[in-house]
Amino acid sequence: MSNYPVHVAFPGRLIFVGFGSIGQGVLPLILRHVGIKADQITIVTADEAGEKVAAEYGVRFIKHPLTRENFKNVLDPLVGRGDFLLNLSVDVSSLALIQLCWEKGALYLDTCIEPWAGGYTDPTVSPSRRSNYALREAALALRETKQRAPTAVITHGANPGLVSHFVKQAMLNIATDTGVEHGDPNTKAEWAALAHKLGIKVIHIAERDTQVGSYAKEPGEFVNTWSVDGFVGEGCQPAELGWGSHEKNWPRDGKKHDFGRGSAIYLMQPGAGTRVRTWTPMAGHFHGFLITHGESISISDYLTIKKGEQVVYRPTVHYAYHPSDDAVLSVHELAGRNWVMQDRKRIMMDEIVKGVDELGVLLAGHKKNAYWYGSQLSVQEARQLCPHNNATSLQVTVSVLGGLVWAMENPNAGIVEPDELDFRRILEVCRPYLGLVVGEYSEWHPLVDRGRLFPEDLDETDPWQFKNIRVV
């Protein structure tokens, strides 16, 4: 342990809520890089997953599913002033846990804003109200009720989370390479002004996971390289994207929200049933799923410029995700089952034999067309860097570590989103675990080699229109 830098000392208790693949992967990172001992840590989780990993590190393990009715009684003796609650669960309300932490004087971090069980897929609730947009609006409304409060970092995994910091570094790189004066942007207004000055129209969170296992997915089984429940939950939510000011063509199934900041729209179909065109350096151009994610909404909002109530500038922002091939087969089977999850689920870990998770941001529309910046991490390197991780999980877990360190260093910030953190500090913590971190320009755009087999209704006046990017 002494060979690793300790980024921050923490005298309080650390309570995990949930201990799936991300919890198991981040525990050794925390013990390496945070001045904390195993006897300061308690895990509260819904099932036996991870019990052996907890025992390996000598960490207290409590199996007790949390519900709306019991969570306060379960957590009351475990959480106090100066402690930290790390929420890596599904089906446990993030807002309820934040309020509990505020009452107790404890810090908080999650990787997405979770509702109580069923909140993603309740057909009695309108698609707008079960969207990530709605969950974010509720969190920001809670923030307004308490201006000075213990820090609660929301949505800080790989994406949402790490990719917001990639966006800032990518903008600085583009500005330098195109001769655009950028200074040292710090505020929301300064970053939005730089994005506008650069002419960025579109930001894809473009990810291609090529990890493969030693045995294939079986019928009736959902296989993924990270949380199955998390992926299915967000995949069944409406497809969501930040809606850019340059867009001329309204999606035929697009809908506006009738509340909140108005930075995003949604489609009347699941994200796991919606495909978009994108590009990464290793994969080239491919089709990804437009899975709803918090960063699609927060980045577009963060980079918005308004004159009064009128939007002067805003980029279109969305996730474009090609998961592992077995996960793609799992999604196709899930769709055929009318979005009812398979009876069995498996997170690929030790059985992975090769592959890379290529996760980054594609910023397009500027002078050099398109620029991808991000992490290319192989499963072999991930295993060498930290136990209990694959390439996908390590990109998440190290970002959790980065957000946790920032919260400990800034303990009275209230509710904060990734876009509001110090991107340099986060990348400093994360970079040693991200494999190759690269930036690459491309002449690719969504009209390249289109119409080769069949004519299409394209908007050739601007190749970066969402109409051209979406696979209908």
C-alpha angles and dihedrals in degrees: 000000000000091000091068124078115248105224098189140359118231122192097183134079123277118214121193116205103197126011109203125131094310095047092049091048097048097047095077090045092054092048089050101045108025121068094240135118129225093248089061091061130083127181121209112186142156100240145013095274109127097014091124092050091051090050091048090061097036095246123153111252124200121184105205121131111224120229136176088261102047109027096096094050092047096047099035096087093041103051125060143148113315094016128120126230113202109196112203096149137112125226094022116112112248092202092053090052093047091053090049090051091050091051089050098041093243134141122243142198134176136174096224137004105263127196124207115281113302095019094117097051108027103135091201089066118075117250089245093056095047093050130108086245089063093045090052093048090053091051092049090048089054089051090059091058093064118030096182113040141131110293116272112184109199129199098006109150124104093294118032091031119026093044092064088062090046089055092056094048090046091053091052090049093050091047091052093046094048097043095247114151107238108163113189108312114202111155131065090251093051094050091047090050091052093049089050092047091051091051096236109174103168136029118190121188089216117193134170120182114194099174114136132188134224090250131034134245114273126218111275093026129108111211125189140157091235137018112341093196091049094049095046091047095053092037090059093051117092116281106260135190140169106255116229128222090230094061115116102174121066113215110250090232095035121125134191123221115243093215141045133024098330096224095130142041133202137217124229093244137067119277090233087058095051124080132196136184120248144149140231127179097247099037099036114207119348145149118268134183116257094229115179113249134170094241092063088063102034096047093049089048093046092052096045120120117199135187102204104313094333119102109232096176138005131149125228107247129187145145118255107190130181103180125193115306092251089052090052090053088048091053092049090051091046091053090050088054089056091254096304107139120246119258094246131044134188133187110212112230124126093022093061109112102180145345146100134248106218106194124171149114126273112208112192143177098053130116093282093045104231136008126188119199126178153081129321104190125172123209090239092056092044090056091049092049099049137357123242093032140106124195094274098045095047092057087055100040096050089051089051087053091050093051091046091052091048091050092050089050092046104035101164104051099109117213111353134176125217092256089062097055128091101271093197092056092048093049091047090059096040105040099081089061101045101080112217111007106198142169120206133176122219138190089210119120131165094267095058110124092349123150092028094131103017133016115253136200097246134168101228094175088079120014091199095065112126087235088067095043098051119085105222 
